[in-house]
Amino acid sequence: MAGHEGPPDGTPERAPGGGDDEYRSIVFDEAFVKAARLEEYSARERVGDHSPAVRSRRPQRPGASRQALVLVLLIALAFGTAIYMGVRHPYRQPGVPAAAPLRSTVVPLTPEGPVPGGAPGELIAGSPAADFGTGAAGIELPDPAATRNFTEEQVVQALTASKDYLVTSAVDVHTLTGDNVRDIRVQLDPQQHGQFDQSLARPADDGRHAATGWMVRFDPEHVRLADERVRVDGAVTFAEVGEQELEVSADHVFVYVLGPAKASAGTPGKADASLFTVRRQVRLRFDHDDLRDRQLELAETALTAGPLACTADASGYLRPLLAGERDPQKTPHGTNPFATPGQLSGSLCGVLDTGQATQAS
């Protein structure tokens, strides 16, 4: 035969004459071949102009490119998360004061006699509210100006947010009838949400948890709006109260036309309507985070409203005295300043005179 071939079943373990026993321990499997640093040119490549018989190649490591891609993606994800948390950090930056709880007072104003009644138009025309603005148009904002630490644009944002709150909390029909609380809540700094929710769930006349400290709302089972147009008059001011806070103060008189809840629908001219007057003073505060997030901190509200009975609980809803009604107590109850601590009871009450002025007692 022209050449030498090994037996079909492989070379015997002990071939005569020794054979290639010294190379028998080397296994030329696929992994070994792929890991070789030198590679022989193919027959077609050797036909070309290649002086060397072999070429070098880079060792291949299975999965190396995939691992590198995963590593790059993890680094990018971590970097992106760090940027997002820096921009939308859930906690306030050091040095920025936390939102303080709302402090509120509600003072009922009782009439000296029966509540006057009449047609809505006649009642408004004969009252100081005849010259008031109507609804949001009655809330006028001052000219904005930059302060030491807030730009003019930021002052505009604070004033606009304040007006939105005033309209939502004291003019919006759905708020006045007790249906709308969400639109007020979303305007508040999230740190005040707990106090707001508790005030609605368990209203109390404790200076902290009166629902009527956050908004003007009437008991829908007792009264209705005889005229949905609210008359408004007052002023808004602003001032910087610290390096981190801008304060907006609002002092307005709101006049509502009310009637009994069970009055027949479609009778706007019925002479059972009466006026209800609210003097509302509000202080709102904004830090840079609030302005960025389009939120506000309600710092303090003071509300005097009538005609109300001095004994009426005004923490949850306002329950006005209507046309022809009078306070069964007739005069405000007295408060004994000499009472020992813990014995004082009852809320402050005032007298509502015919000129809508208040006289505290």
MARDRENDREN-526753 format. One line per field, with one value per residue (C-alpha): residue number from 1; residue in one letter; chain; x negated, y negated, z. Coordinates in steps of 0.02 Angstrom, whole numbers, plus 50000, padded with zeros to 5 digits. Layout:
BEGIN
resi c(NUM:...) .
resn c(A:...) .
chain c(A:...) .
c1 c(X:...) .
c2 c(Y:...) .
c3 c(Z:...) .
***
This chain:
BEGIN
resi c(1:2:3:4:5:6:7:8:9:10:11:12:13:14:15:16:17:18:19:20:21:22:23:24:25:26:27:28:29:30:31:32:33:34:35:36:37:38:39:40:41:42:43:44:45:46:47:48:49:50:51:52:53:54:55:56:57:58:59:60:61:62:63:64:65:66:67:68:69:70:71:72:73:74:75:76:77:78:79:80:81:82:83:84:85:86:87:88:89:90:91:92:93:94:95:96:97:98:99:100:101:102:103:104:105:106:107:108:109:110:111:112:113:114:115:116:117:118:119:120:121:122:123:124:125:126:127:128:129:130:131:132:133:134:135:136:137:138:139:140:141:142:143:144:145:146:147:148:149:150:151:152:153:154:155:156:157:158:159:160:161:162:163:164:165:166:167:168:169:170:171:172:173:174:175:176:177:178:179:180:181:182:183:184:185:186:187:188:189:190:191:192:193:194:195:196:197:198:199:200:201:202:203:204:205:206:207:208:209:210:211:212:213:214:215:216:217:218:219:220:221:222:223:224:225:226:227:228:229:230:231:232:233:234:235:236:237:238:239:240:241:242:243:244:245:246:247:248:249:250:251:252:253:254:255:256:257:258:259:260:261:262:263:264:265:266:267:268:269:270:271:272:273:274:275:276:277:278:279:280:281:282:283:284:285:286:287:288:289:290:291:292:293:294:295:296:297:298:299:300:301:302:303:304:305:306:307:308:309:310:311:312:313:314:315:316:317:318:319:320:321:322:323:324:325:326:327:328:329:330:331:332:333:334:335:336:337:338:339:340:341:342:343:344:345:346:347:348:349:350:351:352:353:354:355:356:357:358:359:360:361) .
resn c(M:A:G:H:E:G:P:P:D:G:T:P:E:R:A:P:G:G:G:D:D:E:Y:R:S:I:V:F:D:E:A:F:V:K:A:A:R:L:E:E:Y:S:A:R:E:R:V:G:D:H:S:P:A:V:R:S:R:R:P:Q:R:P:G:A:S:R:Q:A:L:V:L:V:L:L:I:A:L:A:F:G:T:A:I:Y:M:G:V:R:H:P:Y:R:Q:P:G:V:P:A:A:A:P:L:R:S:T:V:V:P:L:T:P:E:G:P:V:P:G:G:A:P:G:E:L:I:A:G:S:P:A:A:D:F:G:T:G:A:A:G:I:E:L:P:D:P:A:A:T:R:N:F:T:E:E:Q:V:V:Q:A:L:T:A:S:K:D:Y:L:V:T:S:A:V:D:V:H:T:L:T:G:D:N:V:R:D:I:R:V:Q:L:D:P:Q:Q:H:G:Q:F:D:Q:S:L:A:R:P:A:D:D:G:R:H:A:A:T:G:W:M:V:R:F:D:P:E:H:V:R:L:A:D:E:R:V:R:V:D:G:A:V:T:F:A:E:V:G:E:Q:E:L:E:V:S:A:D:H:V:F:V:Y:V:L:G:P:A:K:A:S:A:G:T:P:G:K:A:D:A:S:L:F:T:V:R:R:Q:V:R:L:R:F:D:H:D:D:L:R:D:R:Q:L:E:L:A:E:T:A:L:T:A:G:P:L:A:C:T:A:D:A:S:G:Y:L:R:P:L:L:A:G:E:R:D:P:Q:K:T:P:H:G:T:N:P:F:A:T:P:G:Q:L:S:G:S:L:C:G:V:L:D:T:G:Q:A:T:Q:A:S) .
chain c(A:A:A:A:A:A:A:A:A:A:A:A:A:A:A:A:A:A:A:A:A:A:A:A:A:A:A:A:A:A:A:A:A:A:A:A:A:A:A:A:A:A:A:A:A:A:A:A:A:A:A:A:A:A:A:A:A:A:A:A:A:A:A:A:A:A:A:A:A:A:A:A:A:A:A:A:A:A:A:A:A:A:A:A:A:A:A:A:A:A:A:A:A:A:A:A:A:A:A:A:A:A:A:A:A:A:A:A:A:A:A:A:A:A:A:A:A:A:A:A:A:A:A:A:A:A:A:A:A:A:A:A:A:A:A:A:A:A:A:A:A:A:A:A:A:A:A:A:A:A:A:A:A:A:A:A:A:A:A:A:A:A:A:A:A:A:A:A:A:A:A:A:A:A:A:A:A:A:A:A:A:A:A:A:A:A:A:A:A:A:A:A:A:A:A:A:A:A:A:A:A:A:A:A:A:A:A:A:A:A:A:A:A:A:A:A:A:A:A:A:A:A:A:A:A:A:A:A:A:A:A:A:A:A:A:A:A:A:A:A:A:A:A:A:A:A:A:A:A:A:A:A:A:A:A:A:A:A:A:A:A:A:A:A:A:A:A:A:A:A:A:A:A:A:A:A:A:A:A:A:A:A:A:A:A:A:A:A:A:A:A:A:A:A:A:A:A:A:A:A:A:A:A:A:A:A:A:A:A:A:A:A:A:A:A:A:A:A:A:A:A:A:A:A:A:A:A:A:A:A:A:A:A:A:A:A:A:A:A:A:A:A:A:A:A:A:A:A:A:A:A:A:A:A:A:A:A:A:A:A:A) .
c1 c(50000:49943:49971:49991:50160:50209:50330:50514:50537:50391:50211:50188:50135:49969:49917:49758:49607:49677:49769:49835:49854:49769:49910:50052:50089:50125:50309:50343:50525:50623:50583:50399:50405:50501:50378:50227:50125:50073:50185:50128:50186:50308:50259:50348:50261:50092:50116:50101:49946:49918:49741:49776:49874:49969:50048:50079:50254:50327:50382:50570:50655:50833:50961:50836:50930:51096:51023:50951:51120:51208:51079:51101:51290:51277:51162:51281:51430:51342:51289:51465:51541:51420:51468:51655:51642:51544:51678:51831:51769:51914:51836:51804:51630:51540:51578:51754:51885:52020:52200:52276:52451:52595:52660:52842:52978:53164:53267:53456:53551:53725:53866:53948:54120:54201:54099:54165:54232:54281:54247:54063:54045:54128:54021:53859:53913:53950:53785:53603:53575:53663:53494:53394:53320:53393:53300:53119:53130:53149:52978:52851:52665:52531:52396:52255:52077:51919:51865:51692:51698:51846:51855:52002:52055:52059:52162:52286:52295:52330:52465:52549:52548:52621:52764:52800:52812:52924:53043:53046:53069:53196:53279:53293:53473:53424:53314:53451:53574:53449:53418:53243:53095:52970:52933:52880:52776:52672:52621:52550:52373:52375:52314:52484:52587:52597:52668:52787:52853:52878:52971:53096:53112:53123:53150:53119:53122:52945:52855:52777:52911:53059:53110:53175:52999:52948:53103:53273:53408:53590:53690:53782:53919:53956:53930:53912:53839:53982:53859:53698:53613:53500:53462:53281:53180:53009:52822:52670:52492:52325:52160:52004:52001:51832:51699:51800:51982:52099:52262:52424:52560:52742:52882:53053:53237:53346:53534:53646:53832:53908:54077:54150:54089:54267:54326:54411:54295:54321:54379:54230:54342:54417:54404:54325:54146:54024:53845:53700:53538:53364:53211:53063:52881:52754:52565:52480:52296:52186:52008:51911:51967:52150:52132:52045:52179:52324:52378:52410:52402:52557:52486:52633:52816:52936:53120:53262:53430:53613:53753:53714:53772:53637:53663:53651:53507:53421:53271:53342:53470:53542:53727:53793:53949:54068:54202:54315:54206:54118:53987:54083:53950:53985:53820:53643:53599:53469:53296:53225:53042:53019:53061:52923:52828:52931:53098:53117:53248:53335:53269:53252:53411:53453:53605:53652:53725:53830:53680:53587:53461:53397:53390:53290:53347) .
c2 c(50000:49824:49753:49800:49796:49838:49978:49933:49959:49846:49880:50018:49961:50049:50040:50132:50024:49889:49788:49621:49670:49513:49405:49517:49409:49253:49236:49126:49088:48939:48830:48863:48816:48655:48605:48621:48462:48511:48559:48638:48556:48656:48730:48591:48458:48539:48523:48336:48241:48300:48331:48394:48555:48500:48344:48287:48265:48195:48318:48327:48331:48394:48268:48125:48004:48043:48014:47848:47794:47840:47745:47589:47599:47616:47465:47362:47414:47367:47200:47161:47208:47094:46948:46982:46992:46831:46739:46820:46854:46898:46807:46623:46555:46513:46338:46333:46328:46461:46407:46357:46416:46302:46192:46141:46049:46043:45909:45915:45751:45755:45635:45523:45563:45666:45688:45573:45661:45614:45642:45671:45517:45402:45467:45437:45265:45209:45270:45213:45359:45262:45189:45350:45450:45617:45781:45790:45615:45547:45613:45489:45521:45389:45348:45476:45427:45523:45542:45575:45764:45786:45730:45635:45792:45889:45753:45765:45953:45929:45798:45903:46058:45956:45892:46068:46128:45983:46016:46203:46192:46050:46020:46187:46247:46429:46383:46277:46422:46545:46647:46591:46621:46701:46540:46459:46607:46615:46433:46463:46511:46701:46676:46600:46742:46838:46689:46650:46828:46836:46669:46742:46912:46849:46660:46576:46398:46409:46283:46422:46536:46432:46474:46295:46234:46304:46253:46171:46302:46309:46456:46515:46592:46422:46289:46265:46127:46014:45924:46008:45841:45801:45618:45586:45436:45426:45416:45526:45483:45574:45564:45667:45735:45821:45876:46031:45973:45854:45811:45759:45682:45668:45576:45589:45574:45704:45682:45830:45837:45988:46072:46225:46391:46453:46300:46334:46336:46207:46067:45947:45798:45877:45764:45894:45850:45771:45708:45795:45698:45769:45667:45780:45743:45864:45878:45990:46030:46090:46153:46190:46372:46320:46204:46338:46466:46341:46367:46255:46261:46197:46118:46032:45993:45886:45891:45789:45834:45802:45809:45964:46022:46005:46185:46252:46370:46288:46406:46523:46419:46245:46254:46077:46003:45970:45840:45815:45919:45853:45919:46009:45951:45771:45701:45772:45873:45804:45874:45869:45817:45866:46048:46169:46251:46383:46306:46187:46246:46185:46090:45904:45827:45657:45550:45518:45344:45283:45200:45367:45306:45422:45388:45517:45572) .
c3 c(50000:49965:50137:50317:50400:50575:50611:50604:50790:50834:50879:51007:51178:51162:50980:50934:50924:51038:50902:50968:51150:51210:51135:51192:51348:51243:51195:51046:51084:51020:51170:51148:50964:50998:51133:51017:50995:50818:50673:50510:50348:50246:50079:49984:50089:50062:49873:49896:49941:50121:50170:50346:50365:50519:50593:50770:50837:50996:51124:51141:51308:51297:51361:51382:51268:51352:51524:51469:51400:51562:51662:51555:51574:51763:51774:51665:51771:51933:51862:51799:51968:52058:51946:51968:52157:52160:52063:52143:52318:52434:52580:52601:52585:52747:52807:52732:52872:52872:52845:53011:53059:53015:53155:53134:53228:53189:53276:53256:53243:53315:53265:53394:53323:53185:53027:52888:52734:52558:52375:52333:52222:52348:52491:52395:52335:52511:52586:52579:52458:52320:52269:52289:52147:52097:52119:52064:51990:52165:52218:52151:52162:52194:52068:52086:52125:52163:52343:52411:52385:52266:52086:52014:51922:52086:52168:52024:52051:52236:52206:52072:52183:52326:52220:52156:52336:52389:52245:52271:52460:52473:52302:52213:52220:52246:52394:52472:52465:52539:52381:52336:52451:52332:52238:52401:52459:52300:52322:52495:52541:52567:52745:52786:52710:52873:52969:52826:52818:53006:53002:52879:52961:53141:53143:53310:53376:53442:53333:53229:53159:53104:52926:52911:52946:52775:52677:52685:52673:52725:52790:52633:52739:52816:52682:52496:52388:52335:52222:52164:52137:52285:52319:52369:52427:52506:52479:52454:52507:52504:52596:52621:52799:52791:52669:52629:52637:52549:52638:52555:52666:52611:52701:52618:52653:52565:52556:52515:52478:52564:52581:52666:52596:52571:52474:52308:52159:52023:52138:52143:52183:52339:52491:52604:52559:52681:52678:52761:52785:52811:52855:52814:52847:52776:52782:52655:52644:52502:52501:52342:52343:52356:52207:52107:52147:52131:52312:52462:52651:52739:52896:52980:52950:53052:53008:53082:53009:53037:53069:53174:53343:53474:53526:53347:53311:53163:53154:53023:52929:52945:52994:52970:53047:52903:52868:53019:53136:53290:53410:53548:53671:53615:53679:53677:53830:53947:53978:54153:54143:54327:54294:54339:54196:54110:54159:54013:53891:53736:53587:53565:53498:53424:53386:53204:53182:53036:52953:52945:53072:53208:53393:53487:53658) .
***
